[in-house]
Each structure stands twice: as structure tokens, then as C-alpha cells.
Amino acid sequence: MVITNHDYAPYVAEAIDSALAQVPPPVQVIVVDDGSRDGSADVIRGYGARITPLWRGGDGQGAAINAAAALLDPSVGAVMVLDADDRLRPGALAAVARAFAATPGAARVHFPMRVIDATGADTGGERPHPHLRLPDGDLAPGTLSAPFDAPWAGMSGNAFSADAFRALVPVPDGHGAFPDWYLVHASSLLGPVARVDSPLADYRLHGDNAYGMGDGRLDLAHVRTTIAYADATRREIARVAITRGRSDPLPRMASMCDVGNRMISLRAAPAQHPAPGDSRWGLVRLGVRAVRHRPDGTPRLKLTFLGWLTALAAAPGPLVPPLARVFLDPTARPARPRLSRIAMRRRR
């Protein structure tokens, strides 16, 4: 168990307690403090020998994970990376162990998370949204052709086999909260993925999350960040694929989710769009390719996406925000869940 912390003094004790309270307890709990200045260190030191503390200078979650990987006990069979503002639910590790045992060779087990507020109270929400069921089995074909279009859980909603985790570290530098994008998607190339249907962790939505957006807001900074993470992740997927003896999938990748985000960014704030080679009708053509590449989804779903994408490409300026919200907000009205099955990214 690796817990990464940066300035989460109000929450880190709950994360550590939730790990130590598991039955059976984890073999090892490594708590990495990444240069906190808010009193987190005092909280962490209070656990004494029950945990392995690791002190970093504030160089990011990826570097924190890499440092923790070097300390992993050889007996560890699976690795979870828990964000310090999240917490495990009772029985989480036992459920993960059963899922690994039921899926020989699994590289990863993932599960939904319940959404809690800053005080720890259950909000009734779930991530991914309850109508978006996490996939299982061989996810490599979809990852190589249309990454990001299948539902996936954030960092605290995954457990990695020790072999897969060690194969993927060091986590590449940069891109802020990029480590979970990389570990989740690249691990899908290393073996089958198992699923637990019940939530095994609590995701804390407290307004100061490293990568977060509430439903119903057109947060273009968040959209641009998502585009940057997707671009970096595509390249890392291609790198891992090549190291595993596959041909370079990068030229063939096209995700409906990513194309939708890029069209929103281009139309809503072209001067700040992070992909300078994009054009409206070029993205429509890419959307057609993404629809063809996507291994799942009904014809109605795909036609709905292409209709929305074309409408956004042609829309006059005042209609861009409401059309963008149709894609980004999965709950605002009954018609939107169909599009939200395309926009299946995890909003942290």
C-alpha cells in the first residue's frame, strides 16, 4: 500500500487508518509526503513503526510513486496507490485479493468509489457514474485503438499486480496528475483486468482536488488539462506497446472522448487550445475514425456523438457553451446519459 500526500493534513490520518484497519492488513504501508507545509509531517510521524514514511521535496506524485516503488517489500503481491485525501472502505483489500485470485494473470483490479465531502459524509455519488460500468477482461485492443472511451477509475480505485506495477515504474515525469492516467491505461496492456462491482474506496470531493471539476460547469481549464493528459498517455501507451513487441499504435489511436474535448476547447477558446494542428472539420473527420475504432457502443450512440460533434463544429458562438455542456454533464437531463457514455473520463 502506497499513500501519497501533499498538504492534506486534514485527511491523511483517515487514509492511513483506513489502510491499517483492513483485514487482513496490508503487508506494508508506505506513506510518501511530497514536501507538505501544513503539518502533515507531524500526523505521519505519529504512526511510528506501523508505517514506512518517506519524505520528498515536492517534485510531484509521479516521483513520489517512483521513490515508494524502490522500498516495496519483495513479498508484496499487489500494489495500491491511495491518494491521501481518499480512504479505503472496510474489506477493500480482501475483495481485491479475491478478484486477483479469480482472474489468473490479472494486471489490475479496479472498482468504483463512493463520493464523500470534505467532512467524510457520503454524498450519494459514485465515480465513475453508476450508469458507467467498469469493463473487465482483455482491455488491450480497446486501449490500443480507442483509449479513454471505456469507463475507468482514478488512482484510488485501482490495485495493480506487483509484476505490472514494477514493469511500469518509473512513472514518467511531468504532466501534474498524470500518474494515474499512465498506470491505469498502460497496465491494460500487461494482462487482463478484473472488476469489483461494489465501491471499495471513498473519493473525497473537497474543492481543492488536484484534478477536479464538478458536474454542470464548463471548466475549460479542466478540459485543456484533460487534453494534455490524454496526449501524454497516448504516447506512453505506444511506448509500452512497442516494448511488449507490438507495432506502434499511436497513428491509429482515436478516442471519441478525446475528440469531443478537443472540439470543445477549439470552439470555446481557440487562442488557448493546446493542440495547434486541430481544425473544426479535421476533428469531425477524426471523430468518424474514432467511431470506427471504438470496439463497443451501439450505432445510435455513435450517430449521436457524430451529430453532436458536427453541430458543435458548425454552431455559432453563443451555442457553443450549451452544446459543450451536453457532452460534459452526464446528469442534467435524460438525453445526456447517451453522450456521457462517450465522455467517460474520470473527473478529479
KOLNUKE-883717 format. One record per residue (C-alpha): residue in three letters; x, y, z. Coordinates in steps of 0.001 Angstrom, whole numbers, plus 500000, padded with zeros to 6 digits. Each point is the difference from the previous one (the first is absolute). Last residue first. Example, Ala and Ser with C-alpha at 12.3 -4.5 7.8 and 13.67 -1.06 7.14 Angstrom:
// KOLNUKE-883717
SER513670498940507140
ALA498630496560500660
//
This chain:
// KOLNUKE-883717
ARG489035514523489638
ARG497572499421497128
ARG500448496426498704
ARG499589499824496263
MET496990498342498502
ALA499010502737497571
ILE498625497460497530
ARG497548498402502425
SER499256503592501002
LEU498513500535496557
ARG497303497416500615
PRO499605501265503596
ARG499051503395498603
ALA496526499409498697
PRO498493499721503486
ARG501156503442501192
ALA502755501458502154
THR501624496694500881
PRO502904499257497675
ASP501389503570499831
LEU502995500341497673
PHE498436499199496630
VAL496769501953500364
ARG502057502677501749
ALA501956500605496792
LEU496790500569498058
PRO498892502571502576
PRO503366501790499826
VAL500304499974496157
LEU496553501422499200
PRO501027503648500470
GLY502952499577497596
PRO498132498770496945
ALA499854496222499632
ALA501671498202497089
ALA502618497950501882
LEU497662499545502959
ALA497269498630497751
THR502450497641498317
LEU501175498649503345
TRP496443499596501283
GLY498919498113496884
LEU503132497853500135
PHE499370499175503650
THR496349499126499455
LEU500959497853497023
LYS502435498071502203
LEU497472499451502753
ARG497305498946497530
PRO502380497539498338
THR500549498439503431
GLY503263500249501886
ASP502966497634500164
PRO503225499502498043
ARG500562503701499293
HIS502161500220496910
ARG497222500912497558
VAL498632502671502311
ALA503521501376500488
ARG500478500202496230
VAL496807502018499625
GLY501155502215502862
LEU503313500592498232
ARG498044501261496998
VAL498002502298502293
LEU503278501106501581
GLY501372500976496585
TRP496741501827499417
ARG500506502279502968
SER503773500310499738
ASP502748498603502223
GLY503714500518499344
PRO500446502347502950
ALA499008497423502636
PRO500008501883503335
HIS497052502324499203
GLN500581503328501752
ALA499317502303497030
PRO497148497744498857
ALA497997500429503216
ALA496490498527499666
ARG500265498434496541
LEU503449498471500309
SER499491498890503603
ILE496644498377499298
MET501351498305496860
ARG502993498681501925
ASN497814498602502763
GLY497785498207497502
VAL503001498540498162
ASP501380498690503302
CYS496758498264500955
MET499539498556496522
SER503468498509500182
ALA502300499608496999
MET503156497912500038
ARG501285498722496639
PRO503118502188499680
LEU501033499132503595
PRO499646496206499736
ASP503725499313499457
SER500253496291499252
ARG499936497635502942
GLY503052498325501536
ARG499327500860503641
THR502461502911499868
ILE498019501361497046
ALA496757499850501955
VAL501597501760502974
ARG501151502867497767
ALA496628500253498250
ILE498170500127503319
GLU502460502684501117
ARG499252502099496927
ARG496259499655500453
THR500388500941503674
ALA501759503273499206
ASP497277501013497528
ALA497229498974502391
TYR501570501947502851
ALA500269503123497829
ILE496388499701498827
THR498839499530503594
THR501882503130501036
ARG498279501922497200
VAL496583498789501169
HIS500809500937503596
ALA501042503495498938
LEU496791500164497961
ASP497767499445503012
LEU496497499999498538
ARG498237499160503227
GLY497135497521500382
ASP501840497261501801
GLY502742501020502390
MET503545500108498779
GLY503167498671501571
TYR503629499258499453
ALA502101500818503081
ASN496936500166502210
ASP499421503212501933
GLY496217500084499998
HIS499575497156502474
LEU498883497041497916
ARG501299496970501895
TYR499976496724498118
ASP499063497155502309
ALA501317496544499227
LEU498735496461499392
PRO496833500802498058
SER498166496823498957
ASP500409498560496497
VAL503491498554500376
ARG501672499747496623
ALA502938498032498611
VAL502329501196497250
PRO501853497572497744
GLY503743500304499487
LEU502828502438499269
LEU498365502283497432
SER497292501138502429
SER502813501128502304
ALA500704502841497561
HIS496522501469500502
VAL499877500012503789
LEU503655500804500678
TYR500185502869497497
TRP496732501733500816
ASP500736499509503696
PRO503423501612499668
PHE498808503104498007
ALA499034502144502986
GLY502604502643499047
HIS501116499400496411
GLY503661499410500788
ASP502266497015500509
PRO499289496488498771
VAL499088497402502655
PRO503076497905500709
VAL498390497581500185
LEU497798498074497583
ALA501528496517500257
ARG500124500238503799
PHE496267500730500092
ALA499179497173497611
ASP501994497458502026
ALA498587501255503311
SER496484499580498656
PHE498265503353499960
ALA497109501142502183
ASN497657502714498785
GLY497316502402501216
SER502388502253501944
MET501699501093496772
GLY496871500913498102
ALA497497497513498625
TRP499368499204496359
PRO497082500004497599
ALA500902499045496423
ASP500588502743497421
PHE503358501071501482
PRO502106497962497529
ALA498473499255496590
SER502273497750497943
LEU502757498710502277
THR497969500223503203
GLY497018498339498317
PRO502110497051498859
ALA501800499768503399
LEU496883499801502161
ASP500044496212500353
GLY497518499256502763
ASP498092502620501948
PRO498035503174499362
LEU498850502513502644
ARG496276500659499810
LEU498972503545499080
HIS496399500411501239
PRO501322500414503560
HIS502168503021499140
PRO503672499086500223
ARG500259501010502752
GLU496987499880502333
GLY497758502563501583
GLY497791499637503072
THR501821502853501752
ASP501450497787502753
ALA501363502128502845
GLY503780500112500413
THR500129503637501111
ALA501404501189496665
ASP497261498193498103
ILE499742496337499061
VAL499659498381496584
ARG499831496209499936
MET502642498329497887
PRO499598497450497221
PHE502323497005499576
HIS503147498983498184
VAL502219496940500123
ARG503185500073497940
ALA502558497847498231
ALA497952496842500267
GLY502017496849499311
PRO497363497697501415
THR496650501752500559
ALA498178498508502998
ALA503019500389502302
PHE500405503641499003
ALA496322500646500729
ARG500217498238503370
ALA503028502109500969
VAL498158503192499024
ALA497032499020502166
ALA502317499309502957
LEU501731503331499463
ALA496727501934500014
GLY498412498317503024
PRO499216503268501755
ARG500055502985497598
LEU503299501550499019
ARG500631503721500327
ASP500533503052497792
ASP501778503278500785
ALA503346498203500247
ASP499698498585496491
LEU500309496232500249
VAL502429498120497765
MET499223496283500244
VAL502606497345499341
ALA499604496253499642
GLY502050496932500894
VAL502344501565502555
SER502547497447501204
PRO502924501911498471
ASP499257502940502353
LEU499591503226498092
LEU502592502661500818
ALA501069500877496425
ALA496343500286499012
ALA499530502719502625
ALA502523502258498255
ASN498289499462496649
ILE496607500775501500
ALA501289503266501475
ALA501633500911496686
GLY496654499551498252
GLN498178501913502728
GLY502069503133499567
ASP503406501497500806
GLY499086501362503425
GLY503179499214501917
ARG499312496429501039
TRP499760498277503371
LEU499224496305500289
PRO498179498510502958
THR499752496220500440
ILE496950499271502118
ARG499190498319503318
ALA503465500966501272
GLY498910503436501149
TYR496485501059499075
GLY500463503477501514
ARG502668500792497430
ILE497271500240497359
VAL497942502541501933
ASP503060502117500776
ALA501051499933496340
SER496568501118498834
GLY500389503277501885
ASP499187502266497080
ARG503282500365498139
SER499958496759498012
GLY503076499154497912
ASP498715496806498400
ASP499163497810502962
VAL500197496369498990
VAL498240497534502275
ILE501068496398499458
VAL497667497402501536
GLN501334496442499806
VAL498546496501500113
PRO496491501441499975
PRO497730498988502865
PRO497770496925499622
VAL497606501516500816
GLN500439503700499230
ALA500273502431502923
LEU503551501096499150
ALA498881501237496579
SER496980501971501233
ASP502094501468502801
ILE502567501270497510
ALA497371501671497804
GLU498155501429503005
ALA503289501383501367
VAL500735501653496644
TYR496794502050499968
PRO500454503296501870
ALA503788499972499355
TYR499512499816496227
ASP502881502269498997
HIS501530497458497626
ASN499492496311500704
THR500518496750498133
ILE498892496769501663
VAL501635496795498744
MET498609496619501067
//
